[in-house]
């Protein structure tokens, strides 16, 4: 069975860019789910089998850090790895994301090589 990924970003254009970049990086996911914010992501994680989450930080309704806080409280999904994809790569915000359980970060704009390097160890 193939792996499934969830891309969480309020920009549908950015979700498409991430999807294309995953394919260019040679990461072949069976299903690519999308969510526009953390609330949608939590709903998807509770309905679908997801092996990896790629999440933006700045989003309306529920941002990436709030999503991480909520996700770690739900037993069934708390161990699914999350990688933050954001323009915000300061040590403070990424440090907080990692303290909340994020396994890594990818800085926008990114290349297929950067995506592959960060995600391969998690798959």
N, C-alpha and C positions, 0 to 999 in steps of 0.2 A: 504494500500500500504506500502511495506517495505521501509526501508531506504537504501540509496546508499552512498558508500564511495569512495573517490579517494585517492589512495596511490601514492605519488610522491617521487621517489628516482631513482638515476641514476644506481643503482645496481638492476638487475632483481632478484638476489638471495635475497636481502634485502626485495624487494616487496613481494616475496613469503613467507619469514619469518613473515612479518607483517600480511599478509593474514592468515597464519596458527595461529598466536597468537590471532588474532581477534576471530577466531572460538573457540580456546581453552578458551578464556575469556568469551565465551557464548554470544558474540555480533553477532547476526545473521543479516547480511546485504543482501538485495535482490540482489544488484549488487555491485561488487567490480571492479572499474575502475583503470587503472594504467597509469602513465605517467613517462617518464624518466628524465624530468626537468620541470622547471617552465613554459617554453613556451608551452610544450605539455599539461601541467595542465590547462593553460588558455584556450587552444583550447577545451579541454574536458569539462571544466566548461561551456563553451558557447554552447555546443552541447547536453550535458546530464544533467539530474536532479541529483544533488549531494547534500547530506545533511551534509557531513562532509569531510574535507580534512586532511590527515595525510602527512606531508611534511618533507623531509630532509632539511638541511640547505646548505650543501656543494654539489653543483651539477654543471656540465658544462652548458654552454649556458645561462641559467638563474637560479641563485641560489635561495634558499628559501626566503631570505630577499627581493630580487628583485621581486620575485613572489608575496609576500605580498604587496609590493608597487604598483605593476601593478594591482593586484586584487581589491584593495580598490578604484581604479579609475573607475571601471566598475560597473555601477549601478546594473545590473542584478545579479551580483555574489558577490558583496562586503560584504554581510551579512552572507555568508556561513562560519561556524566556521572552523578554521584551528588550528591543534595541530602540533607542531614541534616534529619530532622524530630525534634525533641527538646525536652524541658523544659530541658535543659542548653544554655544559650546563652552561657555565660561565654566571654570572649575566649580563655582558655587552651584549652578543649576544642574550640571551633569553629576556633580558629587551628590547632590540631593536625590537626583533620579536613581543613581546607583545605590544610595542608602535605602531607597524604597524598593529596590529589587531589580532595576534595569541591569542588563548584562553587558551593555556597551552603548556606544553612540556613533553616529555617522553625521558628519557636518555637511549641510547643504551649502553650495552645490557639491555633488558627489559624482564619482566615476564608478563604472562597473567593477573595476579592480578594488576600489575602497570597500564597496558593498560586499564583494566576494571575500575579501580579507577578514572583514568583521563577522560575517554570517557563517562562513564555512565551519568554524569550530563549534557552533551552536547546533549544527545539523548533524 
